[in-house]
């Protein structure tokens, strides 16, 4: 019994509700404080909410890519009235800001992409080892926001003799339909970390830590003998070295602990005794080198091993084999010389 009456009541109420909805006041347009646009024009629908049919009408040229501009509220309202858009709620704003969206490519991004394309090609190693010089100095690139795809290399040219590259990238453009092309040219050099001198070094001079810095240098300049900083510090220069020179392992040697004509201590060990004798070195030598030394008292020449600064160790075999002395017993040689500095039982 209640169901028909309820249905009738609903049917009677439906036209009234529809009429009330049709006669309700439209939502007023509201001004936006911050506007972001992807195209080169600013439309009514960009600056206000509830723009209705006027939303697609262009009223301003957009700022440059990646930049932000401001518009006085009074100027915006005047532009809207020209298209019969009135009654805008300004929220007491004095001006609005308009930002042109863009895709930003920093110089470092471009360098990274070019190096990545060249790595492991034409003798190059890793991308981080490639030094690039562009024909035109790289600047920050602002692309339309619709360029949302990755940078794809579509043309790669490299001339090993001149080290020149010519690379073209494409980026998919959603709005244009055709990809955006970017071309970069310049030179590329494979580099390595090298120990470089901060000052000139004389022959036989010991290289200190403050004399060396680490820089990236072309691989062809350093060659396969490029030395690291740890391999250089504390070593002795084989020849005169210039400031800014990238060092090779062949430029240095272990420091001389004994130098020609230097007074040295000859250490003689045999059969449980140790004798130290004053002598003179006849040549330079670093630790472990075999050098000739002269006993200052007898003028006999021995071959010994450099064991420390100003110290040469002589073995009994070296004494016996010396051509300048007919030695029959090692201990007798020491006794005849009458020049032991010290003697101790081992």
Secondary structure as the mmCIF struct_conf table of DSSP 4:
data_model
#
loop_
_struct_conf.conf_type_id
_struct_conf.id
_struct_conf.beg_label_comp_id
_struct_conf.beg_label_asym_id
_struct_conf.beg_label_seq_id
_struct_conf.end_label_comp_id
_struct_conf.end_label_asym_id
_struct_conf.end_label_seq_id
HELX_RH_AL_P HELX_RH_AL_P1 UNK A 2 UNK A 22
TURN_TY1_P TURN_TY1_P1 UNK A 23 UNK A 23
BEND BEND1 UNK A 24 UNK A 24
HELX_LH_PP_P HELX_LH_PP_P1 UNK A 25 UNK A 29
STRN STRN1 UNK A 30 UNK A 31
BEND BEND2 UNK A 33 UNK A 33
STRN STRN2 UNK A 34 UNK A 37
BEND BEND3 UNK A 38 UNK A 40
STRN STRN3 UNK A 41 UNK A 43
HELX_RH_AL_P HELX_RH_AL_P2 UNK A 44 UNK A 47
STRN STRN4 UNK A 48 UNK A 49
BEND BEND4 UNK A 50 UNK A 50
HELX_RH_3T_P HELX_RH_3T_P1 UNK A 52 UNK A 54
TURN_TY1_P TURN_TY1_P2 UNK A 55 UNK A 56
STRN STRN5 UNK A 58 UNK A 61
HELX_LH_PP_P HELX_LH_PP_P2 UNK A 62 UNK A 63
BEND BEND5 UNK A 64 UNK A 64
TURN_TY1_P TURN_TY1_P3 UNK A 65 UNK A 66
STRN STRN6 UNK A 68 UNK A 72
HELX_RH_AL_P HELX_RH_AL_P3 UNK A 73 UNK A 81
TURN_TY1_P TURN_TY1_P4 UNK A 82 UNK A 84
STRN STRN7 UNK A 89 UNK A 89
TURN_TY1_P TURN_TY1_P5 UNK A 91 UNK A 92
BEND BEND6 UNK A 94 UNK A 94
STRN STRN8 UNK A 95 UNK A 100
STRN STRN9 UNK A 102 UNK A 105
HELX_RH_AL_P HELX_RH_AL_P4 UNK A 107 UNK A 118
TURN_TY1_P TURN_TY1_P6 UNK A 119 UNK A 120
BEND BEND7 UNK A 121 UNK A 121
TURN_TY1_P TURN_TY1_P7 UNK A 122 UNK A 123
HELX_RH_3T_P HELX_RH_3T_P2 UNK A 127 UNK A 129
STRN STRN10 UNK A 130 UNK A 134
BEND BEND8 UNK A 135 UNK A 136
STRN STRN11 UNK A 141 UNK A 144
TURN_TY1_P TURN_TY1_P8 UNK A 145 UNK A 146
STRN STRN12 UNK A 147 UNK A 147
BEND BEND9 UNK A 149 UNK A 149
STRN STRN13 UNK A 152 UNK A 159
TURN_TY1_P TURN_TY1_P9 UNK A 160 UNK A 163
STRN STRN14 UNK A 164 UNK A 171
STRN STRN15 UNK A 173 UNK A 173
TURN_TY1_P TURN_TY1_P10 UNK A 174 UNK A 176
BEND BEND10 UNK A 177 UNK A 178
STRN STRN16 UNK A 180 UNK A 197
BEND BEND11 UNK A 198 UNK A 199
STRN STRN17 UNK A 201 UNK A 201
TURN_TY1_P TURN_TY1_P11 UNK A 203 UNK A 204
HELX_LH_PP_P HELX_LH_PP_P3 UNK A 205 UNK A 205
STRN STRN18 UNK A 206 UNK A 206
HELX_LH_PP_P HELX_LH_PP_P4 UNK A 207 UNK A 208
HELX_RH_3T_P HELX_RH_3T_P3 UNK A 209 UNK A 211
STRN STRN19 UNK A 212 UNK A 218
HELX_RH_AL_P HELX_RH_AL_P5 UNK A 219 UNK A 222
HELX_RH_3T_P HELX_RH_3T_P4 UNK A 223 UNK A 225
STRN STRN20 UNK A 226 UNK A 226
HELX_RH_AL_P HELX_RH_AL_P6 UNK A 229 UNK A 232
TURN_TY1_P TURN_TY1_P12 UNK A 233 UNK A 234
STRN STRN21 UNK A 236 UNK A 237
BEND BEND12 UNK A 238 UNK A 239
STRN STRN22 UNK A 241 UNK A 241
TURN_TY1_P TURN_TY1_P13 UNK A 243 UNK A 244
HELX_LH_PP_P HELX_LH_PP_P5 UNK A 245 UNK A 245
STRN STRN23 UNK A 246 UNK A 246
HELX_LH_PP_P HELX_LH_PP_P6 UNK A 247 UNK A 247
STRN STRN24 UNK A 248 UNK A 248
HELX_RH_3T_P HELX_RH_3T_P5 UNK A 249 UNK A 251
STRN STRN25 UNK A 252 UNK A 253
HELX_LH_PP_P HELX_LH_PP_P7 UNK A 254 UNK A 255
STRN STRN26 UNK A 256 UNK A 258
TURN_TY1_P TURN_TY1_P14 UNK A 260 UNK A 261
STRN STRN27 UNK A 263 UNK A 270
TURN_TY1_P TURN_TY1_P15 UNK A 271 UNK A 272
STRN STRN28 UNK A 273 UNK A 281
BEND BEND13 UNK A 282 UNK A 283
STRN STRN29 UNK A 285 UNK A 286
TURN_TY1_P TURN_TY1_P16 UNK A 287 UNK A 288
STRN STRN30 UNK A 290 UNK A 295
TURN_TY1_P TURN_TY1_P17 UNK A 296 UNK A 298
STRN STRN31 UNK A 301 UNK A 308
TURN_TY1_P TURN_TY1_P18 UNK A 309 UNK A 310
STRN STRN32 UNK A 311 UNK A 314
HELX_RH_AL_P HELX_RH_AL_P7 UNK A 316 UNK A 320
TURN_TY1_P TURN_TY1_P19 UNK A 321 UNK A 321
TURN_TY1_P TURN_TY1_P20 UNK A 323 UNK A 324
BEND BEND14 UNK A 328 UNK A 328
HELX_RH_AL_P HELX_RH_AL_P8 UNK A 330 UNK A 337
STRN STRN33 UNK A 340 UNK A 345
#
